[in-house]
Amino acid sequence: MSRNSVSPPTGSPAAVSDAGADSALTHGLKQRHLSMIALGGVIGAGLFVGSGAGIAAAGPSIIVAYAVSGLLVMLVMRMLGEMSAANPASGSFSVHAERAIGPWAGFTAGWAFWVLLCVAVGLEGIGAAKIVTGWLPGTPEWAWVALFMVVFLGTNLASVTKFGEFEFWFAALKVVAITLFLVLGVLAILGVLPGTDAPGTTHLSGEGGFLPNGSEGLVIGLLASVFAYGGLETVTIAAAESENPVQGVARAVRTAMWRIALFYVGSMAVVVTLVPWNDPKVVEVGPFYAALDHLGISGAAEIMNVVILIALLSAMNANIYGASRMACSLVGRGQGPKRLGRISSGVPRTAVLVSSVFGFLCVLLSYWRPDDVFPWLLNMIGAVILVVWIFIAVSHLILRTRLERVAPELLVVRMWCFPFLTVVALLAMAGIFFLMLRQPDTRDQLVATGMMTLVLCAIGVVRQRRAASVKG
């Protein structure tokens, strides 16, 4: 009997899962798909575009901001990897929260994440459409969003293998693009790239120094960097449909450290070394474009537009997939309407369709209600990823202790220095919440996300009590 077919002992922490839903899903993702999803999931549009605001606020110290937030993400992924390797499930952290804390926790974490992914699908569609309409002026943005939705709806309805192939090539293109950027940047910094002079530490220590806006600027940069890491959780969702879920998750998590250090911290170091942090182009057109333009790369703007378009389309595809699997898992555990969990030919097609429609509805709201409903929707999802991370950390504290007692053989991936680093991660998240409260922009996000989370918690608790009374 293989390691993946071992059944957990009755009453063990692995006994509660979405096994019913997962058994109906196909295992069509190959190891190369899972590896590239893990690799490409690190490289999102937030890195290419959103990092500009962080650089403008923190200056060269953005390197420290990304390193600190990257360390937190590594801890979260290690915790999630440990639990997912022990109990692979398409519901990922939602399943772990239900096993550790209770059904209400799984309900809250799962549906909050589903809302986040669906809204993100709409935002990514809008971003991709803006790039295309820049190339083809006069064409309506909504039509391009609709086209992208139809394409990825089709790939996700077809089979998980089709999704995997799309993500494999999208991720491969992103990895090639960021690798070429890093190579060119390092060569320029060393002064061996033709036509460029080594900048030395001029841009790191000049223009106000390493901390030009003081600790307040570093805080803003830190908050911006935290939310740029979204998307890493998808690999633990996808692992449940891979050929070898346990080994796939273990490998992806173990390589997370160098991927985060190379792609995020490395690219920020290259940008602020090559380009003055207060160059207007860093915010206006993005830090990567500013760096390529500084190097005299012809067509830098169009090159970056293509890369960003690929990143946005990849995120759309992955988020439709992640949302549909999370919804399917929740329904499989009795946490949602049964019709949403229907699986046909190994694909939860109703969940795929509903998730896509919800995403497109968000796009329509950006046109219909751009001044009230749409901004409120954006604020509502602003801090969801932190809520999810807290559920992951609390679940890990509980489940690791149980696993060591009843099924230690399931600990294929182990969190470092347990429980010390898990507690450190929780304290760091509490610190981020405090910092968000101090900033007017992020304070609104925190309040809106908190309200949505409380509503979901209340619904989850009521559902849990009703289920308990029926059983009683």
N, C-alpha and C positions, 0 to 999 in steps of 0.2 A: 504494500500500500504506500502511495506517495505521501510526501509531507503535506501536500495540499488537500489530501482527502481525509486527513485525520479529523475525526469528529471531536468536538470539545466535550469534556465531562459534563454530565447533567448538573445544572446549578452553577457551572463555572461562569466566569465573566464573558465567555464567548457564546453562551447559550442564547442570549437575546440578539437577534440579527435580522437582516432583511433577506434571509436565505431563500424564502419563497420567491421573492421577486428576482433575486440574483440567479436562481437556478433556471429561470425561464429566459434569461438573457443569454446571448451567445458569447463565446469566448474567442472572438474574432480578431482581437488586437495581438499582434506579434510583439516580441521583445523590442524590435527596432522601432515600432510605433510608440511603445511606452517610453523608451529611452529618449526619443526625439520630442515627445510631448513634454516630458520632464525638462528637457534641455530648452526647448522653445518656450515653455511656459514662463520661464524666467524673463524672457525678452518681450516686453509688452510696449504698447504705444505710450504708456506712462513714462517709460525710460527715455524714449526718443523725444517726446514733447514736454511732458509734465515736469521733467527735471529742470527745465529752464527757469521756472519760478523759484525753485529751491536754490539754484545757483545765485540768482539775483538777490535772494534774501541772505544766504549764508556766506556767499563768496567762496574762496578756496576751502573753507571749512566744511563745505558740502561733502568733502571726502570723509570727514569724521562722521557727519550725519548719516551717510549711507553705510558706513562701516558699523556704526552702533545699531541702527535699525536692522542691518543685515544679520548681525549677531542674534538679535531677538528672533528674526525669521528662521534662522538656523535651528534655534532651540524649539520653536513651534513645530517646524517640519520634522525634527527628530522625534518629538513626542508623538506627532500624528503618524509618523512612519512606524514607530514601535507598536502602536495600537492597530494600525492598518495591516501590518505584517502578521500580527497575531490573529487578526480577525478581518480579512479582506471583505469589504462590502461596498456596494455602489453608493450607499448612504454615507460612507466615510465617517466624519466627525459627528454627524447627526446620530448614527447608530451607536457610536462610542458614548455620546452624551446620554442616550437613552439607557444604555447598559449601566453607566456609572451613577447617574443622578436620578433618572426617572423619565417616563414617557414625555412629560411636559418639556423637559430640557431638549430631548431629541426633536420634538415638534417645533420649539422656538428656534433652535439653531438651524434646522433644516429649511423651514419656510422663510426665515430671514435671509438665508443664503440664496434661496430660489428667487426671491424678489430682487436681491442684488444682481444676480446673473441676468435676469430678464431685462432689468433696466439698463444694465451694462451693454446688452446686445443692441438695444436701441441707440445708446450713445455712440457705440462703435460704428453702427450703421450710418449715423449722421456724420461722424468724422470722416468715414470713407467716402461718403457721397460728396462732401465738400471738396475733397481732393480731386475727384473725377470731374465735378462741375468746373473746377479750375482749369482742367484740360479741355473740357467741352462746355464753354460758357453758353448759357441760354437753356440748357437742359435742366429739368426740375430735379431738385435734390430728392424729394420723396420717391420719385420713380426709380432712382438708383438704389435707394434703401430697400424698396420693394423687390428690386431685382436681386440684390444680395441676399435678402431674406428667403426668396424662392430657391436660390441656388443652395444655400446651406440647409434649408428645410428639406430639400431633395436629398442631399448627401446624408443627413441624419435619419431620414425616413428609410433610406435604402438598406443600410446595414452598418454595423459598427466598424466593419473593415473599411468601408468607403470613408467614414469619418476619419479613421486612423490614417488612411492614405493622404487625404487632404492635409491633415495636421502634420504628417511626416514631412511633406514637401514645403508647406508653409514654414515650419520650424527650421528646416534645413536652410531655406533662403535667409531667414532671420539670423541664424547662426553664422552663415557665410558673411553676411553684411556686417555684423558687429565685429567679427574676427578681422575682416579686412580693415575696418576702421581702427581697431586697436593696433594692428600691425603698422599701418601708415602713421598713426599717432606716435607710437614708440620710436619709429625710425626718425620722425621729425624732431622729437624731443632729444634724441641722441645726435641730431645734426647730420645724419647720413642720408636723409631723403633729398634728392636733387632739388635745388632751388629753394631750400629752407635752411635757416640758421637755428642752432640749438637755443631755445628760449631760456634755459637755466631755471632759476627760481624767481625770475622777474615778476611773473604774473601771480606767483604764490605769495610773495612777500610785499609786492608793491600795491598801489591803488588801495591803500587803507590797511594793508597787512593781511594775515591769514584769517583774522576775524574782523572784517571791515565794519560789520554792523553789530559787533559785540555778541554777547550770549543770546540776546533776543533774536538776532538773525539766525543763529545756530538752531534755536528752538523751532523757528518757522521752517528751516531747511529739514530738520529732523522729522517734523510732522508730514512734510511733503514727501519725504523719502519712504516713510512707513507705508503709505498707501500706494506707492509705486510697485510694491512687491506682490500685489494681488495676482492670482492665477496659479500659484504654486500648488494649491489644494487639488486642482483638477487631476493630477497624476494619481492620487490615492482613490479618486472616484473611478478613473479609467482602469485601474489595476484589477478591479473585480471582473472585468471583461477581457482580461489578458490570458494568454496561454499558461502563464506561471505567475499568479498574483503575488505570492509571498516574495519570491526572488526579485520580481519586477519592482515592487515597492522598496525592498531593501536596497537594491542597487541605486534607484533614483534618489533616495534619501541620503545615502552615503556619499553621493557626488554633489549634493546640494551646496556644500561649503565652498568648493573651488568654483562652482558655477556662479554663485552670488558674488564672491570676491572678484572674479575675472570680469564678468559682464557689467555689474553695477559699480562697484567701487573702482575697478580698473578704468572703466569708461569715464567716470567723473574725474578721476585723477588726470587722465589724458586731456579732457576738455579744459579744465581750469589751469593746466600747465601751458597749454597752447594759446588760449584765448583769454583776454582780460575778463574777469567775472562781470564787470559792469558794461561790457559791450552790448548795446541795444539789441543786436541780432540774437543774442542768447535767449531772450524772451520772445522777441517778435517772430522769429522763424525757427527757433529751436537750437539747442547747444551743439548738436551733431552737425547741422548745416553750418553753423558759425565756425566750427573747427575745420570742416572740409573747405569752406570758402577761404579761411585763413591760409590753408595749405595750397590754395590756388587750383583746387580740383574743379575743372570746368563742368558745368551742369550740376553743381553740388545741390542746388535746390530741388531739381527734378529727381536726382538720385535719392535724396532723403524722402521726397514725396512717395516714391515707389516703395521704399522700405517701410515707411509708416503705413501706407495702404495695405501692404502685406501683413503687417503686425495687427492692424485693425480687423482685417478679414479673418485672420487666424483666430483672434480673440472672439469674434462673432461665432465662428464655427465651434470653438471649444466651449463657449458659454451656453450655446443652445444644447450641446451635448450634456454638459454638467447639470444644467437646470432640469433637463428631462429625466436624467438618472436620479437626481435628488428627489424629484417629485414621485417617480416610480417607487423609490425606496420607501418614502414616507407613506404612500398608499399601501404598499406591501406590509407595513407595520400597523395598519389601521389608523394612520394619522392624516388621512385625506379622502376625498371622494373616490369611490372604487373605479368609476369610469376612467379616471385619469391614469390609472395604473394598468390599463389593458395592454398586453404585449402581443404583438403579431410578428411572426417569423423572427423572434428574438429581439425585436425592437419595440420600445414603449412609444408607439406612434402617436397616441393621443397626447401624451405628455410632451412629446416633441412639438406637436402642432400647437398646443395651448401655450407652451413657453415662447414659441416664435410669435404667436398672435399677441401675447402680452408685451413682448419686446416692441413689436410694430405699433401697438397702441401708445407706448411711451413716445415713439417718434411723432405720432400724430398730435399728442399733447404738446410737444415742443412747438408745433405750429398753431394749434388752437388756443392753448393757455400758456404762452411763454413767460408771462409775468407773475403768475401765482401758482397754479397747479404743478407745472413742470419744475420750477425751482424747489418747491416743497418736496417733490419726488426725489430730486437729486440730494437734498439735505437728508432725507429719510434713510438713504443708503450710505451716507457719508462715512459712518463709523461702524458699519455692519461687520467688516472684516475683523475689527478689534473685539466685537462681541463674540464672534466665532472663535477667535484665538483664546479668549477667556474660557469658553466652554471646553476647548481642547485641553487647556492646561489643567482645569479642575478635574476633567474626566481622567486625565493621565495620572494625577495624584491618587485617585481612587482605584483605577483599573490596574495600575502597576503593582500596587500592594496586593490586590486579589490574585493577579497572575502569578506572582512569586509564591503565593501560598498554595494555589490549586493546580496551576498548569505552567510551571516555569519553562517547560520545553517549547512553549509558543513564543518566548522572547527571542526571536531571531534578530531583531534590531533592539538595542538597548539605549535608553536615554542616558546621557553622561551625568555622573555625580547626582543620581537621584537620591533624595528628593530636592536637594539644594538648588540645582539649576532650574527645576520646574517652579519652585517658589520665587526664585530671582526673576524668572520670566513673568510671573503673575504680578510681581511688584513693579516691573518695568511697564506692563500694560496699565496698571493703576496710575503710574507716573504720566503716561501718555494721555490718559483721560484728564488728569489735572492740567496738563499743558494745553489741551484742547479747550478747556474751560476758560483759560486765560486769554485766548485769541478770539476776537469777535466772529470771524468767519467760521472757524471750526466749532465755536460754541453752539451756533445754530444747528450745525450738523449733528453734534452730540445730543442736543435736546430732541431733535426730530427722530434720530435713530433710537434714542432711549424710549420715546413714546411708542414707536412701533414694536420695540422689544417687549415692553411691558404689556401691550395689548396681546401679543402672541403668547407671552407667558400666562396671562390670565385665561386665554382660550385653551391653552395646553393643560392647565391645572383643572379647569372645568371638565374637559374631555377625559382626563385621567380619573377624576373622581366618579364620573358617570360610568366609565368602564369598570371601575372597581365595584361600584354598587350593583351593576348588572351581574358581575361574577359572584358577588356575595349573595 
